[in-house]
Amino acid sequence: DVQLQASGGGLVQAGGSLRLSCAASGFTWKDYAVGWFRQAPGKEREGISCITGRDDFTLYADSVKDRFTISSDHAKNTVYLQMNSLKPEDTAVYYCVAVAVSGLIFRPDGTIVAAAPKCPDLLVAKYTYWGQGTLVTVSS
């Protein structure tokens, strides 16, 4: 079974940094993408970043681009989210997520092309597995 364990949340002042960790198990890295979503109080869940296991292809939401960095350490079965220049609006519960990715492109003419897997769009419905959340609070 795929298991995801997020940690590293806490209280930080605006402008500060935090690093979240996601301990992942139960799947083969090259066949999966792992990402992060967050949910602020009273708001819907927002996809913020993803990384593929095979080629480290990354994807970021505009709201965190240039401030957050996702990375992975396959030897430690862990995905990290380095969060810099934190803002009060980054306050949320952060969730680690995962989904199987194939890298196959099905062309309209019926042919199938193998390509490097990429992260799915950062939408809740695109990600199959969810871990428990870790709370990040950014004070102003």
HUBEL-V373185 format. One record per backbone hydrogen bond with DSSP energy under -0.5 kcal/mol. CO is the residue of the C=O (numbers start at 1). NH is the residue of the N-H. If there is no record, write none. Layout:
<<CO/NH> <CO/NH>>
//
This chain:
<<3/25> <4/6> <4/132> <5/23> <7/21> <10/137> <12/139> <13/16> <15/85> <16/86> <18/83> <20/81> <21/7> <22/24> <22/79> <23/5> <25/3> <27/29> <28/31> <29/32> <31/101> <32/53> <33/99> <34/51> <35/97> <36/48> <36/49> <37/95> <38/46> <39/93> <40/43> <46/38> <48/61> <49/36> <50/59> <51/34> <52/56> <57/52> <59/50> <61/64> <61/65> <64/67> <64/68> <67/84> <69/82> <71/80> <73/76> <73/77> <73/78> <74/77> <77/24> <78/73> <79/22> <80/71> <81/20> <81/83> <82/69> <82/84> <83/18> <86/15> <87/90> <88/91> <92/94> <92/136> <93/39> <94/134> <95/37> <96/131> <97/35> <98/128> <98/129> <99/33> <103/115> <104/106> <105/107> <105/113> <107/110> <111/107> <113/105> <121/123> <122/47> <123/126> <124/127> <129/98> <132/6> <132/96> <134/94> <135/10> <136/92> <137/12> <137/139> <139/14>>
//
